Amino acid sequence: MAKRDAQILEIVTTEQKVEVASLAERLGVSTVTMRKDLDALQAKGLLLREHGFAMLANPNDVGGRLAYHYEEKRLIARHAAQLVRDGETVMVESGSCCALLARELADTKEGVTIVTNSAFIADYVRDSKRVSCILLGGMYQQDSQVMVGPLVRTCAQEFYVDRLFVGTDGWIDGVGFTNADQMRAEAVRCMAEAASQVVVLTESEKFGQHSAVPLRLAGKKVMLVTDGGIPDAARASAERMGIDVICVGE
């Protein structure tokens, strides 16, 4: 992503709704150029244009969340993609970092198969001939655009992969990663049963948040890929739990 695109997203996520003319002036480009930039970002589902304004997409779905800390998420996804070999089959759970990982695999790898419970991710990479996508069955959650419920376990049992990539909504010291939705957390556990390693992708600000449902990944080999803003105490806590912590940019 171009530096100007990242600047646009930072402004829009901070201010929620910004005039196109104001954006163009602040970033030193013409309104024509700004409209082209915004059209491209809208095509990626990162923001919306309406009557001379740019605004956030729905923050409750994956597309809307992609805009928040986009550059940090993109760097995390790029590093995580380096763990995947051409021709490999991986599982990818829902979330904005996971969606960007899938996009990175689609753009840089050959012959990768993505097994996912995310309808958003399946659609996000549908234009790529480099990856194949297998969508696990289940009950469809409209906002998060994921499949959940007992059928996810039934479908996941048909696979065994080296790595499952997952997102998280937060962290509790001594407990681990958490999710805001019990059924999504259960889907993560079901998919983790079919993987040798779980790789958690999240920006560091999630370590200042926590949700009610622990992912309960104890007993699995777990790696965390995050940015350098992770608090020292959280990093030490994760390492005491046996989690391999990778900080992008260090």
Secondary structure, DSSP 8 states (H G I E B T S, - for coil): --HHHHHHHHHHHHHSEEEHHHHHHHHT--HHHHHHHHHHHHHTTSEEEETTEEEE--TTSHHHHTTTTHHHHHHHHHHHHTT--TT-EEEE-SSHHHHHHHHHHHHH-SSEEEEESBHHHHHHTTT-SSEEEEE--SEEETTTTEEESHHHHHHHTT--EEEEEE--SEEETTTEEEES-HHHHHHHHHHHTTEEEEEEE--GGGGG---SEE---TTSEEEEEEETTS-HHHHHHHHHTT-EEEEET-
